[in-house]
């Protein structure tokens, strides 16, 4: 919901009900007044009457305590997907002068929630209201993200399906509640991708949403064209973008996704960053949040995280630093460029025999002497959908024959099945490069 304000000859568009009063600089920090204005046809996010350029990341589960690293890289904002642990997140954000787009974990049809169940919808709304009342006056609150990818639902053939319109009705009630109870912060919800049919349907039920949030991966570089095609006069934010998604990558013959080595991943990430956001040609983009500041198991434990499970950042953090600050950090992370198994690429779909001797080699660019570690995991048993929890596969003890820097010789497991060998290259200065290779152990003759 917006209201029009004339200041001189300039039309400003601000969140409805938002006060234009701000605290004097000498007064203690209180609730931040956040609004969206429109000047000369372009939207701008404002915090306490000052333009605010969101340089944001999505905060991952193991990233608590890492916001000083974020601000050193030039970042100034984080988003969450729920209000769980919000007190600790907001406290750290206050300590580091970081703004927070606070999420609410609105349930999805994808995960079995029934929006025809009026009692369940009402209970969710009551929980939501408590969250809003609890956090609406925090000085580091930037915005509300009241649902994440509520449009994500699949037909049997894997194509996107239309969700029950009551999903958007419920979100519309949340938006209206925030506009009544919290005049200081805009509200959004995030779409999986940018499906025009879904977005146009949703806008009929949520016309008062303050900005449209999209979550784009391989296609984030097409953002200007996507916004032009949608032709909606509202501001936009990209609330997730990052590595090319596992659903967008080639697979082996047995259906396992092939992950890019971290250096390749970082380079393509940087290209899409520039294509998506440079110059803001639509005038509608008011910010973005890269995914993921932290570590997450989703197909692999290294696919999406910009920080490994041990707390060490990889090359995508360096690319964000350059994009936000204009320069790479003095020490860049090792950039894994290639990984081979017995001289073959993963796209070759490598089958091996039980206990066969295998040679895995990784090529990594870095100025420092590197230390290499290796890990062998089974592949994911139950694959998650829509970012839900996914169990990290069990580690298999490596039967090492020999190791020489970037090359490991080992014996394949004796048990048939699909596995993945991981390489971690450490520079001794707190950063890491990642690469992995999926392979399949054939059943033995005895089986």
C-alpha positions in Angstrom: 0.0 0.0 0.0 1.4 3.4 -0.9 0.4 7.0 -0.5 1.5 9.9 -2.7 3.3 12.8 -1.2 4.1 16.0 -3.1 7.4 17.7 -2.1 8.0 20.6 -4.4 7.8 19.2 -7.9 8.8 15.7 -6.9 6.3 12.9 -6.3 7.3 10.6 -3.4 5.6 7.2 -2.9 5.9 6.0 0.7 4.5 3.1 2.6 1.0 3.9 3.8 0.7 5.1 7.3 4.5 5.8 7.6 5.4 8.9 9.5 8.0 11.3 8.0 9.3 12.2 11.5 12.8 11.1 12.4 14.9 11.3 15.5 17.5 14.0 15.9 21.0 12.6 15.6 21.7 13.3 19.2 18.8 11.2 20.4 19.2 7.5 21.3 18.4 4.9 18.6 14.8 3.9 18.5 12.6 2.2 15.9 14.0 2.8 12.4 11.6 4.6 10.0 11.8 2.8 6.6 10.0 3.8 3.5 10.1 3.5 -0.2 10.0 6.6 -2.3 9.7 7.3 -6.0 11.7 10.1 -7.6 11.9 10.8 -11.3 10.4 7.3 -12.0 12.8 5.4 -9.9 12.2 3.7 -6.5 14.5 4.2 -3.6 14.6 2.6 -0.1 15.0 5.1 2.7 16.0 4.6 6.3 15.4 7.5 8.6 15.0 9.8 5.5 18.4 8.8 4.1 18.8 6.6 0.9 19.7 3.1 1.9 21.4 0.7 -0.7 20.8 -2.9 0.5 24.0 -4.9 0.3 22.6 -8.0 1.8 22.9 -11.7 2.4 20.6 -14.4 3.7 21.9 -15.5 7.1 22.6 -19.2 7.3 22.3 -21.6 10.3 26.0 -21.7 11.2 26.8 -18.0 10.5 25.9 -16.6 13.9 28.9 -14.4 14.9 29.9 -13.7 11.3 28.5 -10.3 10.8 31.8 -8.5 11.4 33.0 -10.5 8.3 30.0 -9.3 6.4 30.6 -5.6 7.2 34.3 -6.0 6.4 33.2 -7.2 3.0 31.0 -4.1 2.6 27.6 -5.7 3.4 25.0 -3.9 5.5 22.0 -6.1 5.7 20.8 -9.6 6.3 17.5 -11.5 5.8 16.1 -14.5 7.7 13.4 -17.0 6.8 11.8 -17.1 10.2 11.8 -15.3 13.5 13.4 -18.3 15.3 16.5 -17.0 17.2 15.5 -13.5 16.2 16.6 -12.0 19.6 20.2 -13.2 19.0 20.2 -12.2 15.3 18.9 -8.7 16.0 21.3 -8.2 18.9 24.3 -9.1 16.7 22.9 -6.9 14.0 22.7 -4.0 16.4 26.3 -4.7 17.6 27.5 -4.6 14.0 25.2 -1.9 12.6 23.5 -4.2 10.2 19.8 -4.0 9.2 17.5 -7.1 9.2 14.7 -8.1 6.8 13.0 -10.4 9.3 11.3 -13.5 7.9 8.2 -15.4 9.1 8.0 -19.1 8.4 4.5 -19.1 6.8 3.7 -22.7 6.0 3.7 -24.0 2.4 1.3 -26.2 0.5 4.5 -27.9 -0.8 5.1 -29.2 2.6 1.5 -30.3 3.3 -0.1 -27.3 4.9 -3.9 -27.1 4.0 -5.1 -23.5 3.4 -8.7 -24.8 3.4 -8.2 -25.6 7.1 -9.5 -22.4 8.6 -8.4 -23.3 12.2 -4.9 -24.0 11.1 -4.7 -20.8 9.1 -6.1 -18.8 12.0 -3.5 -20.4 14.4 -0.7 -19.4 12.0 -2.0 -15.8 11.9 -2.1 -15.6 15.6 1.5 -16.8 15.8 2.4 -14.2 13.1 0.7 -11.4 15.1 2.8 -12.2 18.2 5.9 -12.1 16.1 5.1 -8.6 14.7 4.3 -7.2 18.1 7.5 -8.6 19.6 9.9 -7.2 17.0 8.2 -4.3 15.2 10.1 -1.6 17.3 13.6 -3.0 17.0 15.9 -0.3 15.7 17.7 -2.7 13.3 14.5 -4.0 11.6 14.5 -3.1 7.9 11.5 -4.9 6.5 9.2 -7.9 7.0 9.4 -11.0 4.7 6.1 -12.7 5.6 6.4 -15.8 3.4 9.1 -17.5 1.5 8.3 -19.1 -1.9 4.6 -19.7 -1.1 4.0 -20.3 -4.9 6.3 -23.3 -5.0 4.2 -26.4 -5.8 4.7 -29.0 -8.5 2.7 -31.1 -10.9 3.5 -34.8 -11.3 5.7 -34.0 -14.3 7.8 -31.5 -12.3 6.2 -28.3 -13.8 5.0 -25.5 -11.5 1.5 -25.8 -10.3 -0.9 -23.1 -9.1 -1.4 -22.9 -5.4 -4.7 -22.5 -3.7 -5.6 -18.8 -3.9 -6.3 -18.9 -0.1 -2.5 -19.0 0.3 -2.4 -15.4 -1.1 -5.5 -14.4 0.9 -3.7 -15.4 4.1 -0.6 -13.5 3.1 -2.8 -10.5 2.2 -4.2 -10.5 5.8 -0.6 -10.5 7.1 0.3 -7.5 5.0 -2.7 -5.6 6.1 -2.0 -6.4 9.7 1.5 -5.0 9.4 0.3 -1.8 7.8 -2.1 -1.3 10.7 0.3 -2.2 13.5 3.7 -1.2 12.1 3.8 2.0 10.1 7.6 2.1 10.1 8.5 -0.9 8.0 7.6 -2.2 4.5 6.4 -5.7 4.0 7.0 -8.3 1.2 6.9 -12.0 0.5 9.2 -13.9 -1.8 8.4 -15.8 -5.0 10.3 -18.8 -6.2 11.5 -17.6 -9.5 9.5 -15.1 -11.5 6.6 -17.0 -13.0 4.3 -14.3 -14.5 1.1 -16.3 -14.0 1.8 -16.8 -10.3 2.8 -13.2 -9.7 -0.2 -11.7 -11.5 -2.5 -14.0 -9.6 -0.9 -13.2 -6.3 -1.2 -9.4 -6.9 -4.9 -9.7 -7.2 -5.0 -10.9 -3.6 -2.1 -8.9 -2.2 -2.3 -5.5 -3.9 -1.0 -3.7 -0.9 2.4 -5.5 -0.7 5.1 -2.8 -0.6 7.6 -4.5 -2.9 7.8 -7.7 -4.9 10.6 -10.1 -4.0 12.0 -12.6 -6.5 14.4 -15.5 -5.9 16.5 -16.2 -8.9 19.6 -18.3 -9.4 20.9 -19.2 -12.9 18.5 -16.6 -14.4 19.2 -13.7 -12.1 21.3 -12.1 -14.8 18.0 -11.7 -16.8 16.5 -9.5 -14.0 16.1 -6.4 -16.1 14.2 -8.3 -18.8 12.1 -10.2 -16.2 11.0 -6.9 -14.6 10.2 -5.4 -17.9 8.1 -8.4 -18.9 6.1 -8.4 -15.6 5.3 -4.7 -16.2 4.1 -4.1 -12.6 4.6 -0.6 -11.2 6.0 -1.6 -7.9 9.6 -1.8 -6.5 11.4 -5.1 -6.6 14.0 -6.9 -4.5 15.9 -10.1 -5.2 15.8 -11.8 -1.8 17.8 -14.9 -2.9 20.4 -15.2 -5.7 23.6 -17.1 -5.7 25.1 -20.2 -7.3 23.4 -21.8 -10.3 20.7 -23.9 -8.7 21.0 -27.7 -8.5 17.9 -28.0 -10.6 19.6 -25.9 -13.3 22.8 -27.9 -13.6 23.6 -31.0 -15.7 23.3 -34.4 -14.0 25.0 -37.8 -14.3 23.3 -40.7 -16.0 22.0 -41.8 -12.6 20.5 -38.4 -11.9 23.0 -36.7 -9.5 23.5 -33.0 -10.0 27.0 -31.9 -11.0 28.3 -29.0 -8.8 30.7 -26.4 -10.2 34.1 -26.0 -8.4 34.1 -23.0 -6.2 36.3 -20.8 -8.5 34.1 -21.5 -11.5 31.0 -20.9 -9.4 32.4 -17.6 -8.1 33.2 -16.3 -11.6 29.7 -17.1 -13.0 28.2 -15.7 -9.8 30.0 -12.4 -10.5 28.9 -12.2 -14.1 25.3 -12.6 -13.1 25.7 -10.0 -10.4 26.7 -7.4 -12.9 24.1 -8.4 -15.5 21.3 -8.3 -12.8 22.1 -5.1 -10.9 24.5 -2.8 -12.8 22.8 0.5 -13.6 19.3 -0.6 -12.4 17.8 0.1 -15.8 14.2 -0.4 -14.7 14.6 2.0 -11.8 12.6 -0.6 -9.7 15.3 -2.6 -7.9 15.7 -1.5 -4.3 18.1 -4.1 -3.0 19.2 -7.7 -3.0 20.3 -10.5 -0.7 22.9 -13.1 -1.8 22.3 -16.8 -0.7 23.8 -18.1 1.5 25.9 -16.4 4.3 26.6 -19.6 6.1 26.5 -23.3 5.2 23.5 -25.5 4.1 23.1 -29.1 3.1 21.2 -29.1 -0.1 22.3 -31.9 -2.5 25.8 -31.3 -1.2 27.1 -29.5 1.9 29.0 -27.0 -0.4 26.5 -26.0 -3.1 25.0 -22.8 -1.7 27.0 -21.7 1.3 29.5 -18.9 0.9 31.0 -20.0 4.3 31.9 -23.6 4.8 30.7 -25.6 7.8 34.1 -24.9 9.5 33.4 -21.1 9.3 35.9 -20.5 6.4 34.7 -18.3 3.5 35.1 -19.3 -0.1 35.5 -17.3 -3.3 32.0 -16.0 -3.6 32.6 -13.8 -0.5 35.5 -12.3 -2.4 33.2 -11.5 -5.4 30.6 -9.8 -3.1 33.4 -7.8 -1.5 34.6 -6.6 -4.9 31.0 -5.8 -6.0 30.2 -3.9 -2.9 33.5 -2.2 -2.2 35.1 -2.0 -5.6 38.1 -4.1 -4.7 39.0 -7.7 -3.9 40.2 -8.3 -0.3 44.0 -8.5 0.1 43.8 -12.2 0.5 41.5 -14.1 -1.9 40.1 -17.6 -1.3 41.6 -20.5 -3.3 39.6 -20.8 -6.6 39.0 -24.4 -7.5 38.8 -24.6 -11.3 38.5 -28.3 -12.2 38.2 -31.7 -10.6 38.7 -35.0 -12.4 38.4 -38.7 -11.5 40.7 -41.0 -13.4 41.2 -38.2 -15.8 37.5 -37.8 -16.6 35.0 -35.0 -16.1 31.9 -35.6 -14.0 29.7 -35.0 -17.1 31.1 -38.3 -18.4 29.1 -40.2 -15.7 32.0 -42.2 -14.3 31.2 -45.8 -13.2 33.8 -47.7 -11.3 34.2 -51.2 -9.9 34.1 -52.1 -6.2 37.5 -51.4 -4.6 38.9 -50.1 -7.9 41.9 -47.8 -7.5 40.9 -44.2 -8.3 42.8 -41.0 -8.8 41.1 -37.7 -8.1 42.9 -34.5 -9.0 41.8 -30.9 -8.4 43.2 -27.7 -10.1 43.1 -24.7 -7.8 44.3 -21.1 -8.4 45.9 -19.3 -5.5 49.0 -17.3 -4.5 49.5 -19.3 -1.3 50.8 -22.8 -0.6 47.7 -24.9 -0.2 46.8 -27.7 2.1 44.3 -30.3 0.7 41.8 -32.3 2.6 39.5 -35.0 1.1 36.1 -36.4 2.2 34.0 -39.2 0.7 30.3 -39.1 1.3 27.4 -41.2 0.2 24.9 -39.3 -1.9 21.7 -37.8 -0.4 19.2 -40.4 0.4 16.0 -38.2 0.7 16.2 -35.1 -1.5 14.5 -32.0 0.0 12.2 -29.7 -1.9 11.8 -25.9 -1.5 14.8 -25.5 0.8 13.5 -27.8 3.5 15.8 -29.6 5.8 18.0 -32.2 4.1 20.1 -34.7 6.1 23.8 -34.6 5.2 24.9 -38.0 3.9 27.1 -40.3 6.0 30.9 -40.1 5.5 32.7 -43.1 4.3 36.2 -43.9 5.6 38.6 -43.2 2.8 40.9 -46.1 1.8 43.9 -43.9 0.8 46.6 -45.3 -1.3 48.6 -42.1 -1.6 48.3 -38.4 -1.5 50.4 -35.7 -3.3 49.2 -32.1 -2.8 46.3 -31.8 -5.3 46.0 -35.5 -6.1 44.6 -38.3 -4.1 44.7 -42.0 -4.9 42.2 -44.1 -3.1 40.2 -47.3 -3.4 36.5 -47.2 -4.2 34.0 -48.4 -1.6 33.2 -52.1 -1.8 29.5 -51.5 -1.6 27.6 -50.6 -4.8 25.9 -47.2 -5.0 26.5 -43.5 -5.7 29.1 -41.5 -3.9 30.8 -38.2 -4.1 34.5 -37.3 -3.4 35.1 -33.8 -2.0 38.2 -31.7 -2.1 38.9 -28.8 0.3 41.9 -26.5 -0.4 43.0 -24.3 2.5 45.3 -21.3 2.1 46.4 -21.1 5.7 44.9 -17.6 6.0 41.3 -18.6 6.8 39.9 -19.2 3.4 38.9 -22.3 1.4 38.3 -23.7 -2.1 35.8 -26.5 -2.8 35.2 -29.1 -5.5 33.5 -32.5 -5.7 33.0 -35.3 -8.1 30.0 -37.8 -8.2 30.7 -41.4 -9.2 28.9 -44.7 -9.2 30.2 -48.0 -7.9 28.7 -50.9 -9.9 27.4 -54.0 -8.1 30.0 -56.7 -7.9 29.6 -60.0 -9.7 28.8 -61.6 -6.3 25.8 -59.3 -5.9 
